Amino acid sequence: MSKKRQLLIDTALDLFYMYGINSIGINEILKVSGVAKKTLYSHFESKDALILAALEQRHLIFIDWLEDKLQRANTDEDLVSRLFIALEAWIANTDPKLGSFRGCFFINTSAEFSEPSSDISLYCRDHKRQVHQVITKFMPNSDPLFIDAVCIMQEGVITAAYVANDHTAAKKSIEILKKLRQSF
């Protein structure tokens, strides 16, 4: 990948995540990156193509982070603890791999693209499906309903932390899921 293409993706991802996609125009990305408009359009046919590239980069970062956090889990209970402690660190801005917490880039992006069949909406939905798959991979013997509960709680923690500024949601989720696990 060319350095300028990567610079455009990095800049777009940073700006989109910080300010929202509809708030950032191509000219702002060009200004911050220092890349010429002609160069941008030689790599991306449209702003949507750049958005998809930024989503892909964030997806790869997040999935790598998630797998790293979960791979050493010995039990389902350990996985739940590791997952929600990792989320808590991200929310507290103490996990450098995910950067400063601004909610879920995929939820935020989905909120800006209301057409469910758009490539951007479909990519966001696919990201969520893959997060579910990663969690399932590390909980192969669990009841599917319990895995769904973990995934829904994980999404809820991110949303509660960002929208409601509830930085205790991760800890509460561990306790809730421990009690719920006993019923399975």
Backbone as ProteinMPNN parsed JSONL, in Angstrom:
{"seq_chain_A": "MSKKRQLLIDTALDLFYMYGINSIGINEILKVSGVAKKTLYSHFESKDALILAALEQRHLIFIDWLEDKLQRANTDEDLVSRLFIALEAWIANTDPKLGSFRGCFFINTSAEFSEPSSDISLYCRDHKRQVHQVITKFMPNSDPLFIDAVCIMQEGVITAAYVANDHTAAKKSIEILKKLRQSF", "coords_chain_A": {"N_chain_A": [[0.856, -1.175, 0.0], [0.53, 2.213, -0.793], [2.288, 4.948, 0.749], [0.982, 7.407, 0.836], [-1.685, 6.711, 0.384], [-2.169, 5.219, 2.689], [-1.758, 7.23, 4.575], [-3.935, 8.887, 3.986], [-6.069, 7.177, 4.709], [-5.511, 6.799, 7.451], [-5.725, 9.455, 8.386], [-8.386, 10.067, 7.669], [-9.784, 8.132, 9.192], [-9.093, 8.936, 11.82], [-10.217, 11.553, 11.896], [-12.926, 11.077, 11.176], [-13.718, 9.384, 13.266], [-13.355, 11.026, 15.463], [-14.963, 13.316, 14.957], [-17.217, 12.596, 13.497], [-18.597, 11.295, 10.481], [-20.203, 12.746, 8.622], [-19.601, 15.299, 9.368], [-17.103, 15.839, 8.485], [-15.424, 16.816, 5.686], [-14.013, 16.09, 2.434], [-12.102, 18.06, 1.844], [-11.158, 18.805, 4.383], [-9.873, 16.471, 5.186], [-7.867, 16.388, 3.264], [-6.484, 18.741, 3.895], [-5.542, 18.235, 6.545], [-4.033, 15.91, 6.134], [-2.242, 16.692, 4.188], [-2.131, 15.814, 1.627], [-2.573, 15.872, -1.9], [-5.562, 16.669, -3.771], [-5.863, 15.347, -6.232], [-4.26, 13.107, -5.832], [-5.662, 11.844, -3.778], [-8.026, 11.108, -5.16], [-6.913, 9.387, -6.966], [-6.543, 7.157, -5.502], [-8.975, 6.655, -4.225], [-12.25, 6.418, -5.32], [-14.366, 7.866, -4.396], [-15.822, 9.651, -1.592], [-17.22, 7.783, -0.099], [-15.805, 5.43, -0.702], [-13.421, 5.959, 0.615], [-14.397, 6.088, 3.216], [-15.179, 3.41, 3.555], [-12.652, 2.212, 3.45], [-11.532, 3.295, 5.761], [-13.26, 2.185, 7.658], [-12.617, -0.519, 7.28], [-9.946, -0.542, 8.142], [-10.259, 0.164, 10.874], [-11.825, -1.988, 11.67], [-10.019, -4.171, 11.367], [-8.094, -3.464, 13.268], [-9.677, -3.501, 15.607], [-10.639, -6.178, 15.715], [-8.229, -7.585, 15.911], [-7.353, -6.58, 18.37], [-9.435, -7.515, 20.035], [-9.228, -10.341, 19.76], [-6.672, -10.667, 20.837], [-7.153, -9.928, 23.496], [-8.894, -11.931, 24.333], [-7.789, -14.442, 23.847], [-6.311, -15.801, 25.823], [-8.102, -16.704, 27.649], [-9.343, -19.048, 29.968], [-11.711, -20.156, 30.79], [-15.283, -19.755, 30.37], [-16.153, -17.848, 32.193], [-13.769, -16.542, 32.757], [-13.29, -15.47, 30.245], [-15.44, -13.658, 30.038], [-14.763, -11.868, 32.09], [-12.243, -10.953, 31.146], [-13.001, -9.762, 28.697], [-14.76, -7.647, 29.496], [-13.183, -6.195, 31.25], [-11.213, -5.389, 29.487], [-12.777, -3.759, 27.826], [-13.432, -1.798, 29.692], [-10.902, -0.657, 30.11], [-10.432, 0.453, 27.572], [-12.526, 2.322, 27.466], [-11.738, 3.981, 29.529], [-9.623, 5.181, 28.376], [-7.115, 3.978, 28.549], [-6.034, 2.041, 27.003], [-3.889, 1.808, 24.549], [-4.014, 0.693, 21.963], [-6.583, 0.887, 20.834], [-6.991, 3.58, 20.958], [-8.223, 6.895, 21.845], [-11.339, 6.889, 23.475], [-14.344, 7.079, 21.779], [-16.836, 6.003, 21.63], [-18.372, 3.378, 19.69], [-17.044, 3.044, 16.551], [-18.385, 1.842, 14.465], [-21.073, 1.707, 15.223], [-21.515, 4.454, 15.482], [-21.041, 5.242, 12.839], [-23.042, 3.803, 11.49], [-25.269, 5.131, 12.46], [-25.113, 7.463, 11.044], [-25.587, 6.72, 8.468], [-28.38, 5.926, 7.162], [-29.566, 4.23, 5.325], [-30.196, 0.95, 5.108], [-29.24, -0.882, 3.224], [-26.972, 0.156, 2.11], [-23.507, 0.121, 1.146], [-21.866, 0.931, 3.215], [-23.444, 0.699, 5.554], [-23.87, -2.058, 5.433], [-21.252, -2.975, 5.76], [-20.734, -2.182, 8.383], [-22.601, -3.753, 9.739], [-21.573, -6.276, 9.109], [-19.155, -6.173, 10.456], [-20.049, -6.268, 13.139], [-21.152, -8.815, 13.136], [-18.827, -10.309, 12.809], [-17.456, -9.7, 15.175], [-19.118, -11.005, 16.982], [-18.615, -13.612, 16.089], [-15.899, -13.913, 16.812], [-16.035, -13.803, 19.615], [-17.636, -16.039, 20.023], [-15.901, -18.007, 19.059], [-14.052, -18.212, 21.106], [-15.58, -19.242, 23.086], [-16.517, -21.956, 22.749], [-18.086, -24.049, 23.796], [-20.273, -23.007, 24.974], [-23.672, -22.118, 25.752], [-25.622, -20.945, 23.094], [-27.407, -18.83, 23.613], [-26.315, -17.657, 25.878], [-23.912, -16.713, 24.829], [-24.959, -14.848, 23.03], [-26.032, -13.102, 24.934], [-23.68, -12.141, 26.143], [-22.538, -10.8, 23.951], [-24.514, -8.863, 23.387], [-24.47, -7.461, 25.792], [-21.865, -6.507, 25.696], [-22.009, -4.71, 23.546], [-23.857, -2.976, 24.671], [-22.431, -1.951, 26.859], [-20.462, -0.388, 25.612], [-22.088, 1.506, 24.34], [-23.505, 2.593, 26.553], [-21.393, 3.707, 27.979], [-20.497, 5.664, 26.2], [-22.783, 7.209, 25.365], [-24.366, 7.632, 27.702], [-22.417, 8.235, 29.48], [-21.667, 6.362, 31.362], [-19.408, 4.891, 33.099], [-19.236, 2.695, 34.61], [-20.48, 0.559, 33.59], [-19.177, -1.684, 32.453], [-18.077, -3.118, 34.641], [-20.45, -3.688, 36.026], [-21.651, -5.329, 34.154], [-20.085, -7.65, 34.196], [-20.793, -8.751, 36.662], [-23.563, -9.119, 36.285], [-23.572, -10.955, 34.157], [-22.264, -13.114, 35.357], [-24.199, -13.953, 37.197], [-26.255, -14.538, 35.405], [-25.067, -16.6, 33.98], [-25.169, -18.693, 35.764], [-27.731, -19.542, 35.486], [-27.813, -20.96, 33.185]], "CA_chain_A": [[0.0, 0.0, 0.0], [1.342, 3.426, -0.854], [2.316, 5.744, 1.987], [-0.047, 8.465, 0.783], [-2.993, 6.063, 0.565], [-2.279, 4.9, 4.106], [-1.918, 8.501, 5.284], [-5.326, 9.316, 3.799], [-6.929, 6.316, 5.535], [-5.248, 7.134, 8.861], [-6.286, 10.782, 8.651], [-9.845, 9.971, 7.59], [-10.261, 7.39, 10.355], [-8.967, 9.799, 13.004], [-11.187, 12.65, 11.831], [-14.283, 10.516, 11.205], [-13.995, 8.853, 14.605], [-13.405, 12.137, 16.414], [-15.988, 14.332, 14.675], [-18.332, 12.062, 12.722], [-18.316, 11.262, 9.043], [-20.877, 13.832, 7.907], [-19.011, 16.581, 9.773], [-15.773, 15.958, 7.88], [-15.41, 16.765, 4.228], [-12.767, 15.698, 1.767], [-11.115, 19.146, 1.96], [-10.554, 18.74, 5.714], [-8.949, 15.332, 5.157], [-6.72, 16.815, 2.459], [-5.744, 19.758, 4.654], [-4.843, 17.611, 7.676], [-3.058, 14.93, 5.644], [-1.262, 17.33, 3.311], [-2.15, 15.097, 0.352], [-3.285, 16.594, -2.959], [-6.87, 16.116, -4.149], [-5.655, 14.411, -7.336], [-3.723, 11.877, -5.248], [-6.775, 11.196, -3.08], [-8.928, 10.483, -6.115], [-6.237, 8.277, -7.653], [-6.646, 6.013, -4.595], [-10.368, 6.451, -3.807], [-13.14, 6.991, -6.321], [-15.37, 8.716, -3.754], [-15.722, 9.71, -0.136], [-17.696, 6.496, 0.409], [-14.707, 4.458, -0.809], [-12.5, 6.286, 1.71], [-15.082, 5.665, 4.45], [-15.062, 1.945, 3.632], [-11.259, 1.893, 3.786], [-11.364, 3.631, 7.184], [-13.979, 1.139, 8.403], [-11.828, -1.75, 7.214], [-8.781, -0.404, 9.031], [-10.716, 0.093, 12.265], [-12.259, -3.368, 11.872], [-8.836, -5.009, 11.557], [-7.515, -3.088, 14.561], [-10.555, -3.948, 16.687], [-10.658, -7.642, 15.772], [-6.93, -7.993, 16.443], [-7.388, -6.232, 19.795], [-10.368, -8.412, 20.701], [-8.625, -11.672, 19.824], [-5.563, -10.599, 21.787], [-7.702, -9.863, 24.854], [-9.656, -13.125, 24.681], [-7.122, -15.705, 23.533], [-5.772, -16.48, 27.003], [-9.185, -17.073, 28.562], [-9.38, -20.481, 30.251], [-13.101, -20.55, 31.006], [-16.233, -18.724, 29.94], [-16.141, -16.784, 33.204], [-12.532, -15.801, 32.525], [-13.494, -14.697, 29.027], [-16.317, -12.531, 30.367], [-13.957, -10.897, 32.848], [-11.235, -10.356, 30.251], [-13.677, -8.907, 27.725], [-15.295, -6.414, 30.071], [-12.047, -5.425, 31.788], [-10.613, -4.75, 28.313], [-13.66, -2.65, 27.444], [-13.272, -0.758, 30.704], [-9.637, 0.032, 29.834], [-10.633, 1.282, 26.382], [-13.406, 3.437, 27.846], [-10.946, 4.87, 30.402], [-8.516, 5.691, 27.558], [-5.838, 3.427, 29.0], [-5.625, 0.999, 26.073], [-3.42, 2.583, 23.398], [-4.281, 0.075, 20.664], [-7.841, 1.404, 20.287], [-6.991, 5.041, 20.991], [-9.193, 7.585, 22.692], [-12.691, 6.339, 23.37], [-15.415, 7.929, 21.233], [-17.902, 5.065, 21.302], [-18.078, 2.404, 18.636], [-16.987, 3.673, 15.235], [-19.352, 1.19, 13.587], [-22.395, 2.198, 15.638], [-21.558, 5.868, 15.126], [-21.157, 5.326, 11.383], [-24.382, 3.327, 11.129], [-26.234, 6.184, 12.786], [-25.022, 8.51, 10.022], [-25.99, 6.155, 7.179], [-29.647, 5.285, 7.521], [-29.995, 3.273, 4.307], [-29.657, -0.334, 5.564], [-28.612, -1.668, 2.163], [-25.769, 0.819, 1.599], [-22.266, -0.618, 1.408], [-21.336, 1.346, 4.52], [-24.269, 0.033, 6.571], [-23.6, -3.493, 5.36], [-19.933, -3.222, 6.353], [-20.892, -2.057, 9.841], [-23.315, -4.952, 10.189], [-20.649, -7.402, 9.001], [-18.207, -6.038, 11.574], [-20.714, -6.762, 14.35], [-21.249, -10.269, 12.987], [-17.502, -10.878, 13.036], [-17.175, -9.592, 16.616], [-19.861, -12.128, 17.566], [-17.882, -14.837, 15.743], [-14.682, -13.993, 17.619], [-16.438, -14.165, 20.979], [-18.088, -17.43, 19.946], [-14.715, -18.844, 18.869], [-13.392, -18.405, 22.391], [-16.561, -19.85, 23.993], [-17.11, -22.95, 21.856], [-18.999, -24.982, 24.456], [-21.312, -22.258, 25.683], [-25.016, -22.018, 25.214], [-25.705, -19.811, 22.167], [-28.105, -17.698, 24.233], [-25.367, -16.978, 26.761], [-23.006, -15.963, 23.945], [-25.724, -13.67, 22.597], [-26.114, -12.18, 26.08], [-22.359, -11.506, 26.268], [-22.378, -9.862, 22.835], [-25.434, -7.736, 23.585], [-23.944, -6.678, 26.925], [-20.659, -5.823, 25.219], [-22.48, -3.551, 22.778], [-24.503, -2.068, 25.618], [-21.392, -1.27, 27.652], [-19.862, 0.656, 24.765], [-23.096, 2.55, 24.151], [-23.765, 3.255, 27.837], [-20.225, 4.525, 28.328], [-20.393, 6.818, 25.316], [-23.986, 8.042, 25.334], [-24.812, 7.99, 29.055], [-21.223, 8.495, 30.291], [-21.672, 5.373, 32.447], [-18.135, 4.184, 33.049], [-19.327, 1.526, 35.49], [-21.259, -0.462, 32.882], [-18.392, -2.904, 32.242], [-18.038, -3.864, 35.91], [-21.799, -4.194, 36.281], [-21.921, -6.409, 33.207], [-19.424, -8.866, 34.682], [-21.634, -9.315, 37.733], [-24.828, -9.561, 35.685], [-23.332, -12.162, 33.365], [-21.97, -14.207, 36.291], [-25.494, -14.431, 37.699], [-26.969, -15.129, 34.293], [-24.389, -17.856, 33.644], [-25.634, -19.724, 36.705], [-29.043, -20.047, 35.075], [-27.659, -21.78, 31.972]], "C_chain_A": [[0.901, 1.237, 0.0], [1.236, 4.214, 0.45], [1.23, 6.81, 1.985], [-1.444, 7.882, 0.954], [-3.2, 5.755, 2.042], [-2.462, 6.161, 4.936], [-3.351, 9.016, 5.16], [-6.28, 8.488, 4.665], [-6.758, 6.659, 7.006], [-5.901, 8.465, 9.236], [-7.808, 10.731, 8.659], [-10.395, 9.25, 8.817], [-10.198, 8.26, 11.604], [-10.042, 10.885, 13.013], [-12.627, 12.148, 11.899], [-14.648, 10.047, 12.612], [-14.148, 9.992, 15.609], [-14.622, 13.039, 16.201], [-17.237, 13.822, 13.967], [-18.059, 12.198, 11.241], [-18.95, 12.437, 8.316], [-20.342, 15.21, 8.27], [-17.672, 16.846, 9.094], [-15.888, 15.805, 6.368], [-14.049, 16.356, 3.695], [-11.702, 16.785, 1.936], [-10.428, 19.149, 3.32], [-9.532, 17.595, 5.782], [-7.69, 15.704, 4.383], [-5.852, 17.809, 3.218], [-4.921, 19.116, 5.763], [-3.752, 16.665, 7.186], [-1.947, 15.562, 4.816], [-1.173, 16.659, 1.945], [-2.987, 15.891, -0.658], [-4.584, 15.877, -3.327], [-6.729, 15.078, -5.268], [-5.143, 13.067, -6.809], [-4.824, 11.119, -4.518], [-7.656, 10.443, -4.075], [-8.24, 9.43, -6.986], [-6.31, 7.004, -6.805], [-8.093, 5.66, -4.243], [-11.289, 7.161, -4.79], [-14.159, 7.951, -5.722], [-15.093, 8.775, -2.25], [-16.19, 8.39, 0.478], [-16.608, 5.429, 0.351], [-13.683, 4.695, 0.299], [-13.109, 5.882, 3.054], [-14.959, 4.159, 4.617], [-13.636, 1.518, 3.982], [-10.979, 2.2, 5.254], [-12.072, 2.603, 8.058], [-13.172, -0.161, 8.421], [-10.622, -1.688, 8.145], [-9.196, -0.516, 10.491], [-11.169, -1.328, 12.611], [-11.048, -4.265, 12.174], [-8.171, -4.73, 12.903], [-8.355, -3.671, 15.699], [-10.543, -5.464, 16.822], [-9.33, -8.162, 16.325], [-6.864, -7.743, 17.948], [-8.259, -7.225, 20.561], [-9.78, -9.819, 20.832], [-7.471, -11.712, 20.815], [-6.07, -10.629, 23.228], [-8.349, -11.175, 25.281], [-8.871, -14.431, 24.579], [-6.576, -16.46, 24.745], [-6.85, -16.88, 28.016], [-9.24, -18.593, 28.715], [-10.794, -21.018, 30.403], [-14.0, -19.449, 30.458], [-16.241, -17.552, 30.913], [-14.902, -15.904, 33.043], [-12.668, -14.929, 31.281], [-14.357, -13.471, 29.308], [-15.535, -11.46, 31.115], [-12.956, -10.187, 31.951], [-11.874, -9.375, 29.267], [-14.091, -7.577, 28.354], [-14.23, -5.572, 30.767], [-11.331, -4.708, 30.636], [-11.46, -3.574, 27.838], [-13.517, -1.48, 28.412], [-11.981, 0.039, 30.471], [-9.759, 0.937, 28.61], [-11.451, 2.522, 26.729], [-12.649, 4.46, 28.689], [-9.743, 5.47, 29.664], [-7.152, 5.204, 28.038], [-5.375, 2.262, 28.123], [-5.196, 1.68, 24.774], [-3.77, 1.985, 22.03], [-5.563, 0.626, 20.024], [-7.925, 2.926, 20.309], [-8.047, 5.608, 21.921], [-10.6, 7.084, 22.415], [-13.677, 7.399, 22.889], [-16.605, 7.064, 20.859], [-17.443, 4.102, 20.231], [-18.127, 3.101, 17.281], [-18.062, 3.102, 14.303], [-20.789, 1.584, 13.946], [-22.543, 3.66, 15.218], [-21.762, 6.038, 13.618], [-22.538, 4.885, 10.923], [-25.443, 4.386, 11.386], [-26.232, 7.292, 11.724], [-25.471, 8.027, 8.645], [-27.24, 5.316, 7.394], [-30.134, 4.264, 6.496], [-29.381, 1.901, 4.627], [-28.97, -1.166, 4.486], [-27.377, -0.991, 1.563], [-24.541, -0.011, 1.946], [-21.709, -0.303, 2.785], [-22.132, 0.679, 5.641], [-24.001, -1.462, 6.596], [-22.243, -3.837, 5.976], [-20.02, -3.162, 7.878], [-21.584, -3.29, 10.415], [-22.395, -6.172, 10.152], [-19.597, -7.356, 10.112], [-18.812, -6.617, 12.852], [-20.868, -8.283, 14.308], [-19.897, -10.925, 13.28], [-17.066, -10.761, 14.499], [-17.871, -10.75, 17.336], [-19.128, -13.443, 17.3], [-16.621, -14.999, 16.577], [-15.029, -14.41, 19.041], [-16.884, -15.629, 21.013], [-16.899, -18.387, 19.827], [-14.032, -19.161, 20.203], [-14.336, -18.97, 23.463], [-17.258, -21.003, 23.269], [-18.132, -23.885, 22.507], [-20.15, -24.292, 25.177], [-22.644, -22.32, 24.965], [-25.07, -20.793, 24.289], [-26.435, -18.59, 22.749], [-27.185, -16.938, 25.188], [-24.371, -16.163, 25.933], [-23.702, -14.71, 23.433], [-25.813, -12.635, 23.714], [-24.797, -11.436, 26.26], [-22.19, -10.452, 25.178], [-23.284, -8.639, 22.977], [-24.944, -6.847, 24.724], [-22.706, -5.889, 26.5], [-21.042, -4.575, 24.423], [-23.102, -2.505, 23.701], [-23.507, -1.298, 26.459], [-20.79, -0.122, 26.851], [-20.833, 1.819, 24.6], [-23.361, 3.312, 25.443], [-22.6, 4.161, 28.229], [-20.168, 5.792, 27.484], [-21.598, 7.755, 25.431], [-24.373, 8.53, 26.726], [-23.65, 8.311, 30.002], [-21.159, 7.578, 31.521], [-20.411, 4.526, 32.348], [-18.104, 3.004, 34.014], [-20.029, 0.361, 34.803], [-20.478, -1.766, 32.697], [-18.346, -3.747, 33.506], [-19.405, -4.461, 36.23], [-22.112, -5.381, 35.377], [-21.275, -7.717, 33.639], [-20.296, -9.537, 35.733], [-22.959, -9.85, 37.189], [-24.628, -10.877, 34.943], [-22.948, -13.355, 34.24], [-23.272, -14.816, 36.829], [-26.282, -15.109, 36.584], [-26.369, -16.491, 33.926], [-24.871, -19.003, 34.535], [-26.972, -20.304, 36.264], [-28.963, -20.905, 33.807], [-27.176, -23.17, 32.309]], "O_chain_A": [[1.905, 1.289, 0.71], [0.228, 4.152, 1.153], [0.625, 7.085, 3.022], [-2.296, 8.493, 1.599], [-4.277, 5.999, 2.586], [-3.234, 6.166, 5.896], [-3.914, 9.526, 6.129], [-7.192, 9.036, 5.283], [-7.743, 6.795, 7.732], [-6.548, 8.579, 10.277], [-8.447, 11.286, 9.553], [-11.367, 9.708, 9.418], [-11.162, 8.31, 12.367], [-10.698, 11.104, 14.031], [-13.455, 12.728, 12.601], [-15.758, 10.289, 13.086], [-14.986, 9.92, 16.508], [-15.244, 13.475, 17.169], [-18.219, 14.554, 13.852], [-17.365, 13.118, 10.808], [-18.301, 13.064, 7.478], [-20.598, 16.182, 7.561], [-17.169, 17.969, 9.132], [-16.382, 14.8, 5.856], [-13.067, 16.289, 4.434], [-10.53, 16.473, 2.147], [-9.24, 19.462, 3.409], [-8.46, 17.744, 6.367], [-6.579, 15.374, 4.797], [-4.625, 17.722, 3.184], [-3.736, 19.415, 5.91], [-2.665, 16.623, 7.76], [-0.839, 15.032, 4.749], [-0.235, 16.914, 1.189], [-3.991, 16.505, -0.295], [-4.695, 14.657, -3.213], [-7.404, 14.049, -5.248], [-5.554, 12.012, -7.292], [-4.914, 9.896, -4.623], [-7.991, 9.278, -3.858], [-8.915, 8.662, -7.672], [-6.156, 5.9, -7.327], [-8.403, 4.496, -3.99], [-11.13, 8.351, -5.059], [-14.751, 8.757, -6.439], [-14.251, 8.05, -1.722], [-15.618, 7.93, 1.466], [-16.5, 4.609, 1.262], [-13.14, 3.743, 0.858], [-12.401, 5.388, 3.932], [-14.663, 3.681, 5.713], [-13.443, 0.562, 4.732], [-10.267, 1.447, 5.919], [-11.537, 2.194, 9.089], [-13.063, -0.818, 9.456], [-10.314, -2.651, 8.846], [-8.548, -1.221, 11.265], [-10.923, -1.81, 13.717], [-11.068, -5.031, 13.138], [-7.737, -5.653, 13.591], [-7.818, -4.26, 16.636], [-10.445, -5.983, 17.934], [-9.323, -9.092, 17.132], [-6.381, -8.584, 18.706], [-7.861, -7.719, 21.615], [-9.835, -10.415, 21.908], [-7.314, -12.687, 21.551], [-5.476, -11.287, 24.082], [-8.355, -11.501, 26.468], [-9.266, -15.431, 25.178], [-6.401, -17.676, 24.668], [-6.535, -17.342, 29.113], [-9.191, -19.33, 27.731], [-11.043, -22.201, 30.17], [-13.539, -18.357, 30.126], [-16.327, -16.395, 30.499], [-14.973, -14.683, 33.176], [-12.214, -13.784, 31.266], [-14.036, -12.369, 28.864], [-15.641, -10.275, 30.799], [-12.836, -8.962, 31.991], [-11.345, -8.288, 29.034], [-13.808, -6.511, 27.808], [-14.372, -4.353, 30.859], [-10.896, -3.566, 30.784], [-10.929, -2.52, 27.489], [-13.484, -0.32, 28.002], [-11.968, 1.261, 30.617], [-9.249, 2.057, 28.611], [-11.106, 3.634, 26.331], [-12.888, 5.663, 28.577], [-8.939, 6.184, 30.264], [-6.158, 5.924, 27.945], [-4.419, 1.57, 28.473], [-6.046, 2.087, 23.981], [-3.816, 2.712, 21.038], [-5.618, 0.809, 18.808], [-8.848, 3.499, 19.729], [-8.68, 4.881, 22.686], [-10.992, 6.883, 21.266], [-13.826, 8.46, 23.496], [-17.305, 7.349, 19.888], [-16.256, 4.028, 19.912], [-19.149, 3.681, 16.914], [-18.585, 3.816, 13.448], [-21.622, 1.771, 13.058], [-23.57, 4.054, 14.667], [-22.555, 6.871, 13.18], [-23.138, 5.524, 10.06], [-26.397, 4.521, 10.621], [-27.239, 7.974, 11.534], [-25.71, 8.839, 7.752], [-27.163, 4.144, 7.762], [-31.049, 3.497, 6.796], [-28.18, 1.707, 4.439], [-28.194, -2.067, 4.807], [-26.796, -1.507, 0.609], [-24.542, -0.755, 2.927], [-21.145, -1.175, 3.447], [-21.542, 0.149, 6.583], [-23.914, -2.062, 7.667], [-22.1, -4.866, 6.636], [-19.444, -3.999, 8.573], [-21.185, -3.802, 11.461], [-22.43, -7.005, 11.057], [-19.201, -8.395, 10.64], [-18.153, -7.373, 13.564], [-20.729, -8.954, 15.33], [-19.837, -11.973, 13.922], [-16.373, -11.644, 15.005], [-17.276, -11.397, 18.198], [-19.032, -14.291, 18.187], [-16.304, -16.109, 17.005], [-14.375, -15.286, 19.607], [-16.538, -16.365, 21.937], [-16.901, -19.459, 20.433], [-13.501, -20.255, 20.392], [-13.934, -19.153, 24.612], [-18.486, -21.015, 23.19], [-18.967, -24.456, 21.805], [-20.91, -24.932, 25.905], [-22.727, -22.54, 23.757], [-24.608, -19.716, 24.668], [-26.111, -17.452, 22.41], [-27.268, -15.715, 25.291], [-24.029, -15.041, 26.305], [-23.107, -13.633, 23.405], [-25.685, -11.435, 23.47], [-24.797, -10.23, 26.505], [-21.746, -9.337, 25.453], [-22.861, -7.513, 22.715], [-24.997, -5.621, 24.628], [-22.527, -4.739, 26.901], [-20.459, -3.508, 24.614], [-22.896, -1.304, 23.527], [-23.713, -0.118, 26.743], [-20.631, 0.986, 27.363], [-20.443, 2.981, 24.708], [-23.435, 4.541, 25.434], [-22.807, 5.257, 28.75], [-19.832, 6.865, 27.986], [-21.432, 8.966, 25.58], [-24.674, 9.71, 26.909], [-23.864, 8.62, 31.174], [-20.662, 7.97, 32.578], [-20.365, 3.555, 31.593], [-17.058, 2.385, 34.209], [-20.155, -0.715, 35.388], [-21.063, -2.846, 32.778], [-18.554, -4.96, 33.451], [-19.499, -5.611, 36.658], [-22.77, -6.331, 35.801], [-21.864, -8.784, 33.463], [-20.51, -10.749, 35.694], [-23.414, -10.919, 37.597], [-25.424, -11.805, 35.087], [-23.272, -14.493, 33.9], [-23.417, -16.036, 36.902], [-26.908, -16.145, 36.807], [-27.102, -17.425, 33.598], [-24.964, -20.147, 34.091], [-27.311, -21.431, 36.626], [-29.958, -21.509, 33.408], [-26.991, -23.994, 31.414]]}, "name": "protein", "num_of_chains": 1, "seq": "MSKKRQLLIDTALDLFYMYGINSIGINEILKVSGVAKKTLYSHFESKDALILAALEQRHLIFIDWLEDKLQRANTDEDLVSRLFIALEAWIANTDPKLGSFRGCFFINTSAEFSEPSSDISLYCRDHKRQVHQVITKFMPNSDPLFIDAVCIMQEGVITAAYVANDHTAAKKSIEILKKLRQSF"}
